[in-house]
């Protein structure tokens, strides 16, 4: 294994961190260390410059005001844009997921997103709250996804991107599809935290970051959690 550290960057924890989304950073770091990989975790607040030399960037959920402020600051900063152009991976959850598109609805109006992917989000007729499950895109080689959603938005994917999964329980993007996947970017409405319930997604991000296949880990506890949650919605 390379002695070079995997650098995991948690973006704006002071603005984007709800429903345990910080756990995604902890789980990624743990899964890397269990495989003997050196790891550096970096938490970058909204009044700091975003480093553009990270390997995996994490965007969490947040309320309307913080989400709109995060969009403005990241647009000015451009650090995330430069990092992705250099080959970094991104995992974006809920409000963070909406941010990667061209626009989203917050504070009663449409706001400009980061325009990283061909998607947009608006306000849905009802709030989506509860368990979320689905069948991932076959090309990703992932098992069924499971998470918790709590959002008022609906996300519309453009022609240039693919959904992360087909919804079997819950709402996700629109009741039919959930999340997005393009290149090394994954977006989702799943909390939980998402990578506790879906460690295979964490391993996918690590494989993208390192260019290496991830050796299996003893996932008895995550498997038990997954089985419990998936059984609950069957």
C-alpha positions in Angstrom: 0.0 0.0 0.0 1.2 3.5 -0.8 2.6 5.5 2.1 0.9 8.6 0.7 -2.0 9.8 2.9 -5.6 9.7 1.7 -6.8 13.3 2.3 -10.5 13.5 3.3 -11.9 17.1 3.3 -15.1 17.8 5.2 -16.5 21.0 3.7 -18.1 23.7 5.9 -19.1 21.7 9.0 -20.3 24.9 10.5 -23.0 25.2 7.8 -23.5 21.7 6.4 -23.8 19.0 9.0 -27.2 17.5 10.0 -28.4 14.0 10.9 -24.9 12.6 11.7 -23.3 13.5 8.3 -20.0 13.9 10.1 -20.1 10.2 10.5 -19.3 9.8 6.8 -15.8 11.3 7.3 -15.2 9.1 10.4 -16.3 5.9 8.5 -14.2 6.7 5.4 -11.1 7.3 7.6 -11.7 4.1 9.6 -12.2 1.9 6.5 -9.0 3.3 5.0 -6.9 2.8 8.2 -8.2 -0.7 8.6 -6.6 -1.4 5.3 -3.3 0.1 6.3 -3.7 3.4 4.5 -2.4 6.6 6.1 -5.3 9.1 6.4 -5.5 12.8 6.9 -8.9 14.3 7.7 -9.4 18.1 7.2 -12.4 20.1 8.5 -12.7 23.4 6.7 -15.0 26.0 8.1 -16.9 28.5 5.8 -14.5 31.4 6.7 -11.5 29.4 5.5 -10.1 28.7 2.1 -10.9 25.3 0.7 -7.8 23.2 -0.1 -7.7 22.0 -3.7 -5.4 19.0 -3.0 -7.8 16.7 -1.3 -8.7 13.2 -2.5 -12.3 12.9 -1.2 -14.6 15.9 -0.4 -17.7 15.6 1.7 -20.7 17.9 1.6 -23.4 17.4 4.3 -27.0 18.5 4.8 -28.1 21.8 6.1 -31.0 24.3 6.5 -31.9 26.8 3.8 -30.0 29.8 5.1 -26.7 27.9 5.6 -27.1 26.1 2.3 -27.5 29.4 0.4 -24.5 30.9 2.2 -22.4 27.8 1.5 -23.2 28.0 -2.2 -22.1 31.7 -2.3 -18.8 31.0 -0.5 -17.9 27.9 -2.5 -18.7 29.7 -5.8 -16.3 32.5 -4.8 -13.7 30.2 -3.4 -13.6 27.7 -6.3 -11.4 25.3 -4.3 -13.8 22.4 -4.8 -14.1 23.1 -8.5 -10.3 23.0 -8.9 -10.1 19.8 -6.8 -12.7 18.0 -8.9 -11.0 19.1 -12.1 -7.8 17.5 -10.8 -9.5 14.2 -10.2 -10.8 14.3 -6.6 -13.9 12.4 -5.6 -17.0 14.0 -4.0 -19.8 12.6 -1.8 -22.6 15.0 -1.3 -25.7 14.5 0.9 -29.1 16.2 0.9 -28.5 20.0 0.9 -24.9 19.3 -0.2 -26.3 17.2 -3.0 -28.6 20.0 -4.2 -25.6 22.4 -4.2 -23.8 20.5 -6.9 -26.5 21.4 -9.5 -27.3 24.6 -11.3 -30.0 25.8 -8.9 -31.9 24.9 -5.7 -34.8 26.4 -3.7 -34.0 28.0 -0.4 -35.4 30.9 1.7 -38.4 31.2 -0.6 -36.4 31.7 -3.8 -34.3 30.0 -6.4 -30.6 30.1 -5.7 -27.6 29.5 -7.9 -25.8 26.2 -7.3 -22.2 25.2 -7.9 -23.0 24.0 -11.4 -20.9 20.9 -11.1 -23.5 18.5 -12.5 -26.4 18.8 -14.9 -29.2 18.8 -12.3 -31.5 21.3 -10.6 -33.7 21.1 -7.4 -37.0 22.8 -6.5 -39.6 22.5 -3.8 -41.8 19.4 -3.8 -45.5 19.1 -2.9 -44.8 17.4 0.4 -41.8 16.8 2.7 -40.1 13.5 2.2 -39.4 12.0 5.7 -38.6 8.4 6.5 -36.7 5.4 5.2 -35.2 5.5 1.8 -34.1 2.4 -0.1 -33.3 1.5 -3.7 -31.5 -0.6 -6.3 -28.3 1.1 -7.5 -27.1 1.6 -11.0 -25.7 -1.8 -12.2 -22.4 -0.3 -13.4 -21.5 0.7 -9.8 -21.6 -2.8 -8.5 -23.2 -1.8 -5.3 -25.7 -3.7 -3.1 -29.2 -2.2 -2.3 -28.9 1.3 -0.7 -30.6 2.2 2.6 -30.8 5.5 4.4 -33.0 8.1 6.1 -34.4 11.1 4.2 -35.8 14.4 5.4 -36.1 17.0 2.7 -38.7 19.2 1.0 -36.9 19.4 -2.3 -37.2 17.4 -5.5 -34.2 17.0 -7.8 -34.4 16.8 -11.6 -31.5 15.1 -13.4 -30.3 16.4 -16.8 -29.4 14.2 -19.8 -25.7 14.1 -18.9 -26.0 12.4 -15.5 -27.3 9.1 -14.1 -29.3 8.4 -11.0 -27.5 6.6 -8.2 -30.4 4.2 -7.7 -34.0 3.3 -8.6 -36.3 3.9 -5.6 -38.0 1.0 -3.9 -39.0 2.8 -0.7 -39.3 6.5 -0.1 -39.0 9.5 -2.4 -35.4 10.3 -3.2 -35.2 12.6 -6.2 -38.8 12.3 -7.3 -40.3 9.0 -6.1 -38.7 7.0 -9.0 -35.0 7.8 -8.8 -32.6 8.6 -6.0 -29.4 10.5 -6.1 -26.9 11.0 -8.9 -23.7 9.6 -10.2 -21.2 11.0 -12.7 -17.5 10.4 -12.9 -16.2 10.5 -9.3 -19.2 12.4 -7.9 -22.0 10.7 -5.9 -25.0 12.7 -4.6 -27.8 11.4 -2.4 -30.6 12.3 -0.1 -29.5 9.5 2.4 -28.6 10.4 5.9 -27.9 7.7 8.6 -25.0 8.5 8.2 -25.1 7.2 4.7 -21.8 5.4 4.7 -22.6 3.6 8.0 -25.5 2.0 6.2 -23.8 1.7 2.9 -20.1 0.9 3.5 -19.7 -0.3 -0.1 -20.2 3.4 -1.3 -17.4 4.4 1.1 -15.1 1.7 -0.4 -16.1 2.9 -3.9 -15.0 6.5 -3.0 -11.7 5.1 -1.6 -11.1 3.1 -4.7 -11.6 6.2 -6.8 -9.3 8.2 -4.6 -6.5 5.7 -4.6 -6.9 3.9 -7.9 -6.8 0.6 -6.0 -9.3 -2.2 -5.4 -10.4 -2.3 -1.8 -9.8 -5.6 0.0 -12.9 -6.8 2.0 -13.3 -5.9 5.7 -15.1 -7.7 8.5 -18.4 -5.9 8.1 -20.5 -7.8 10.6 -21.9 -4.7 12.3 -22.7 -2.7 9.1 -24.3 -5.9 7.7 -26.5 -6.3 10.7 -27.5 -2.7 10.5 -28.3 -2.9 6.8 -30.3 -6.1 7.2 -32.4 -4.6 10.0 -33.2 -1.4 8.1 -33.9 -3.1 4.8 -36.1 -5.7 6.5 -38.1 -2.9 8.1 -39.2 -1.5 4.7 -39.9 -4.8 3.0 
